[in-house]
Amino acid sequence: MTPVACRYCGLPFKVTRVEPGRDYFCCTGCAMLARVPVDAQGQFPVNAQLISVLVTGFLYFNQLLFWLLSVLLAREDAQAALAVRFGWLAAGAALVVWAAVLLVQLREKSARAGDFVGAALVLAMHGVAFRVQPPSAVCMAGANALLLLWSVRGLLRRKRRSARRTDVASE
């Protein structure tokens, strides 16, 4: 394993083989943000990377919305059937979010073995959630949240690292 630095955030990680001239990214989030150009005024054009992030976020928002509606409707006995339908919608949306994140990782060509293992674990958690009828939408929402956080882990580490630098500088 050869250590390299992420082109976007600068954090170190290891790869099996270094190819000259290739940009390396520690996560999908860094790969996507590096491909969204920003001009001198801080404006950025709409491109495929930005649209895919927005679509994935929209899908995850809808997954959470369907889950919340199912929880709220389940409180009333008269709305139980509708609550179950929203639970199924949340489960379907969870699978679509999982697929969207996986497609983004594949398209950005930044996915490594750990990303595929994480996606497989989240899919397994979805399978466990489907064993309960209706599916456990909260379990699926939590699993997708973990997958989304894993996909942007370099950005989260970068923020934490810059926060520590600010704390040290202020002392």
TIGUGU-500797 format. One record per residue (C-alpha): residue number from 1; x, y, z; residue in three letters. Coordinates in steps of 0.001 Angstrom, whole numbers, plus 500000, padded with zeros to 6 digits. Layout:
BEGIN
<node seq="NUM" east="X" north="Y" up="Z" type="ALA"/>
...
END
This chain:
BEGIN
<node seq="1" east="500000" north="500000" up="500000" type="MET"/>
<node seq="2" east="501343" north="503376" up="498965" type="THR"/>
<node seq="3" east="500359" north="506527" up="500865" type="PRO"/>
<node seq="4" east="498868" north="509359" up="498786" type="VAL"/>
<node seq="5" east="497106" north="512612" up="499610" type="ALA"/>
<node seq="6" east="493594" north="513502" up="498556" type="CYS"/>
<node seq="7" east="493675" north="516124" up="495817" type="ARG"/>
<node seq="8" east="490758" north="518034" up="497321" type="TYR"/>
<node seq="9" east="491183" north="517912" up="501095" type="CYS"/>
<node seq="10" east="494844" north="516899" up="501356" type="GLY"/>
<node seq="11" east="494231" north="514135" up="503878" type="LEU"/>
<node seq="12" east="496445" north="511059" up="503544" type="PRO"/>
<node seq="13" east="495191" north="507589" up="502662" type="PHE"/>
<node seq="14" east="496651" north="504482" up="501031" type="LYS"/>
<node seq="15" east="496150" north="502945" up="497613" type="VAL"/>
<node seq="16" east="497417" north="499667" up="496221" type="THR"/>
<node seq="17" east="499031" north="501144" up="493118" type="ARG"/>
<node seq="18" east="499913" north="504724" up="492221" type="VAL"/>
<node seq="19" east="499383" north="505720" up="488600" type="GLU"/>
<node seq="20" east="501336" north="508806" up="487487" type="PRO"/>
<node seq="21" east="499194" north="511806" up="486583" type="GLY"/>
<node seq="22" east="496054" north="510442" up="488212" type="ARG"/>
<node seq="23" east="494145" north="512444" up="490800" type="ASP"/>
<node seq="24" east="493348" north="510540" up="493986" type="TYR"/>
<node seq="25" east="490441" north="511330" up="496297" type="PHE"/>
<node seq="26" east="489811" north="509914" up="499759" type="CYS"/>
<node seq="27" east="486024" north="509796" up="499291" type="CYS"/>
<node seq="28" east="483258" north="510434" up="496809" type="THR"/>
<node seq="29" east="482478" north="513792" up="498397" type="GLY"/>
<node seq="30" east="485983" north="515096" up="497718" type="CYS"/>
<node seq="31" east="485902" north="513727" up="494156" type="ALA"/>
<node seq="32" east="482620" north="515464" up="493432" type="MET"/>
<node seq="33" east="483570" north="518799" up="494968" type="LEU"/>
<node seq="34" east="486870" north="518834" up="493108" type="ALA"/>
<node seq="35" east="484917" north="518549" up="489859" type="ARG"/>
<node seq="36" east="482550" north="521433" up="490608" type="VAL"/>
<node seq="37" east="484346" north="524529" up="489316" type="PRO"/>
<node seq="38" east="484076" north="527805" up="491217" type="VAL"/>
<node seq="39" east="484904" north="531139" up="489595" type="ASP"/>
<node seq="40" east="486510" north="534205" up="491229" type="ALA"/>
<node seq="41" east="483127" north="535487" up="492472" type="GLN"/>
<node seq="42" east="482332" north="532193" up="494198" type="GLY"/>
<node seq="43" east="479723" north="531218" up="491603" type="GLN"/>
<node seq="44" east="479634" north="527747" up="490154" type="PHE"/>
<node seq="45" east="477918" north="526379" up="487062" type="PRO"/>
<node seq="46" east="475396" north="523598" up="487208" type="VAL"/>
<node seq="47" east="477081" north="520368" up="486151" type="ASN"/>
<node seq="48" east="476492" north="516629" up="486439" type="ALA"/>
<node seq="49" east="478234" north="516345" up="489821" type="GLN"/>
<node seq="50" east="476126" north="519083" up="491379" type="LEU"/>
<node seq="51" east="472896" north="517669" up="489961" type="ILE"/>
<node seq="52" east="473677" north="514169" up="491240" type="SER"/>
<node seq="53" east="474319" north="515515" up="494749" type="VAL"/>
<node seq="54" east="471072" north="517486" up="494696" type="LEU"/>
<node seq="55" east="469058" north="514526" up="493383" type="VAL"/>
<node seq="56" east="470509" north="512193" up="496019" type="THR"/>
<node seq="57" east="469753" north="514726" up="498754" type="GLY"/>
<node seq="58" east="466212" north="515168" up="497421" type="PHE"/>
<node seq="59" east="465676" north="511404" up="497412" type="LEU"/>
<node seq="60" east="466952" north="511066" up="500977" type="TYR"/>
<node seq="61" east="464746" north="513966" up="502086" type="PHE"/>
<node seq="62" east="461729" north="512187" up="500584" type="ASN"/>
<node seq="63" east="462702" north="508955" up="502303" type="GLN"/>
<node seq="64" east="462697" north="510795" up="505644" type="LEU"/>
<node seq="65" east="459445" north="512570" up="504768" type="LEU"/>
<node seq="66" east="457663" north="509285" up="503967" type="PHE"/>
<node seq="67" east="458950" north="507756" up="507199" type="TRP"/>
<node seq="68" east="457805" north="510752" up="509237" type="LEU"/>
<node seq="69" east="454362" north="510688" up="507609" type="LEU"/>
<node seq="70" east="454034" north="506993" up="508380" type="SER"/>
<node seq="71" east="454930" north="507637" up="512031" type="VAL"/>
<node seq="72" east="452468" north="510504" up="512334" type="LEU"/>
<node seq="73" east="449649" north="508631" up="510606" type="LEU"/>
<node seq="74" east="450228" north="505487" up="512676" type="ALA"/>
<node seq="75" east="449146" north="507393" up="515784" type="ARG"/>
<node seq="76" east="445562" north="507391" up="514548" type="GLU"/>
<node seq="77" east="443833" north="504030" up="514195" type="ASP"/>
<node seq="78" east="441747" north="505269" up="511269" type="ALA"/>
<node seq="79" east="444907" north="506083" up="509306" type="GLN"/>
<node seq="80" east="446768" north="502799" up="509923" type="ALA"/>
<node seq="81" east="446464" north="501578" up="506325" type="ALA"/>
<node seq="82" east="447775" north="504870" up="504979" type="LEU"/>
<node seq="83" east="450630" north="504770" up="507497" type="ALA"/>
<node seq="84" east="451628" north="501330" up="506202" type="VAL"/>
<node seq="85" east="451612" north="502640" up="502629" type="ARG"/>
<node seq="86" east="453910" north="505500" up="503594" type="PHE"/>
<node seq="87" east="456139" north="502997" up="505381" type="GLY"/>
<node seq="88" east="456445" north="501034" up="502149" type="TRP"/>
<node seq="89" east="457117" north="504246" up="500221" type="LEU"/>
<node seq="90" east="459893" north="505081" up="502692" type="ALA"/>
<node seq="91" east="461364" north="501603" up="502205" type="ALA"/>
<node seq="92" east="461266" north="501956" up="498429" type="GLY"/>
<node seq="93" east="462841" north="505388" up="498637" type="ALA"/>
<node seq="94" east="465575" north="503936" up="500876" type="ALA"/>
<node seq="95" east="466531" north="501431" up="498208" type="LEU"/>
<node seq="96" east="466540" north="504163" up="495558" type="VAL"/>
<node seq="97" east="468814" north="506328" up="497752" type="VAL"/>
<node seq="98" east="471161" north="503373" up="498266" type="TRP"/>
<node seq="99" east="471309" north="502780" up="494500" type="ALA"/>
<node seq="100" east="471843" north="506500" up="493814" type="ALA"/>
<node seq="101" east="474788" north="506682" up="496218" type="VAL"/>
<node seq="102" east="476328" north="503573" up="494682" type="LEU"/>
<node seq="103" east="475881" north="504945" up="491149" type="LEU"/>
<node seq="104" east="477492" north="508253" up="492138" type="VAL"/>
<node seq="105" east="480440" north="506403" up="493656" type="GLN"/>
<node seq="106" east="480885" north="504345" up="490509" type="LEU"/>
<node seq="107" east="480517" north="507337" up="488191" type="ARG"/>
<node seq="108" east="483053" north="509407" up="490124" type="GLU"/>
<node seq="109" east="485526" north="506490" up="490026" type="LYS"/>
<node seq="110" east="486578" north="507252" up="493583" type="SER"/>
<node seq="111" east="485111" north="504178" up="495237" type="ALA"/>
<node seq="112" east="487534" north="501811" up="496923" type="ARG"/>
<node seq="113" east="487022" north="498431" up="498553" type="ALA"/>
<node seq="114" east="485834" north="500039" up="501806" type="GLY"/>
<node seq="115" east="483096" north="501885" up="499930" type="ASP"/>
<node seq="116" east="481774" north="498651" up="498442" type="PHE"/>
<node seq="117" east="481937" north="496915" up="501816" type="VAL"/>
<node seq="118" east="480016" north="499827" up="503356" type="GLY"/>
<node seq="119" east="477399" north="499687" up="500592" type="ALA"/>
<node seq="120" east="477047" north="495923" up="501080" type="ALA"/>
<node seq="121" east="476598" north="496364" up="504842" type="LEU"/>
<node seq="122" east="473944" north="499025" up="504309" type="VAL"/>
<node seq="123" east="472147" north="496763" up="501824" type="LEU"/>
<node seq="124" east="472266" north="493986" up="504429" type="ALA"/>
<node seq="125" east="470751" north="496399" up="506977" type="MET"/>
<node seq="126" east="467996" north="497124" up="504457" type="HIS"/>
<node seq="127" east="467418" north="493388" up="504123" type="GLY"/>
<node seq="128" east="467082" north="493080" up="507904" type="VAL"/>
<node seq="129" east="464653" north="496012" up="507905" type="ALA"/>
<node seq="130" east="462525" north="494235" up="505270" type="PHE"/>
<node seq="131" east="462116" north="491192" up="507531" type="ARG"/>
<node seq="132" east="459661" north="493233" up="509592" type="VAL"/>
<node seq="133" east="456333" north="493958" up="507914" type="GLN"/>
<node seq="134" east="455985" north="496798" up="507095" type="PRO"/>
<node seq="135" east="459710" north="497420" up="506718" type="PRO"/>
<node seq="136" east="461472" north="499334" up="509464" type="SER"/>
<node seq="137" east="461829" north="502723" up="507794" type="ALA"/>
<node seq="138" east="463806" north="504161" up="510704" type="VAL"/>
<node seq="139" east="466427" north="501423" up="510350" type="CYS"/>
<node seq="140" east="466685" north="502087" up="506627" type="MET"/>
<node seq="141" east="466930" north="505853" up="507149" type="ALA"/>
<node seq="142" east="469709" north="505363" up="509676" type="GLY"/>
<node seq="143" east="471553" north="502975" up="507376" type="ALA"/>
<node seq="144" east="471369" north="505423" up="504488" type="ASN"/>
<node seq="145" east="472540" north="508244" up="506766" type="ALA"/>
<node seq="146" east="475606" north="506162" up="507612" type="LEU"/>
<node seq="147" east="476234" north="505475" up="503920" type="LEU"/>
<node seq="148" east="475924" north="509162" up="503046" type="LEU"/>
<node seq="149" east="478265" north="510160" up="505879" type="LEU"/>
<node seq="150" east="480745" north="507490" up="504814" type="TRP"/>
<node seq="151" east="480646" north="508861" up="501259" type="SER"/>
<node seq="152" east="481727" north="512322" up="502453" type="VAL"/>
<node seq="153" east="484086" north="511214" up="505227" type="ARG"/>
<node seq="154" east="487017" north="513207" up="503847" type="GLY"/>
<node seq="155" east="485027" north="516425" up="504047" type="LEU"/>
<node seq="156" east="484046" north="515666" up="507645" type="LEU"/>
<node seq="157" east="487650" north="514907" up="508631" type="ARG"/>
<node seq="158" east="488796" north="518077" up="506899" type="ARG"/>
<node seq="159" east="486309" north="520181" up="508866" type="LYS"/>
<node seq="160" east="487350" north="518593" up="512135" type="ARG"/>
<node seq="161" east="491017" north="519105" up="511300" type="ARG"/>
<node seq="162" east="490529" north="522785" up="510397" type="SER"/>
<node seq="163" east="488498" north="523317" up="513584" type="ALA"/>
<node seq="164" east="491413" north="521961" up="515634" type="ARG"/>
<node seq="165" east="493806" north="524317" up="513848" type="ARG"/>
<node seq="166" east="491549" north="527264" up="514677" type="THR"/>
<node seq="167" east="491415" north="526215" up="518343" type="ASP"/>
<node seq="168" east="495205" north="525914" up="518528" type="VAL"/>
<node seq="169" east="495735" north="529259" up="516785" type="ALA"/>
<node seq="170" east="493365" north="531056" up="519168" type="SER"/>
<node seq="171" east="495220" north="529803" up="522264" type="GLU"/>
END
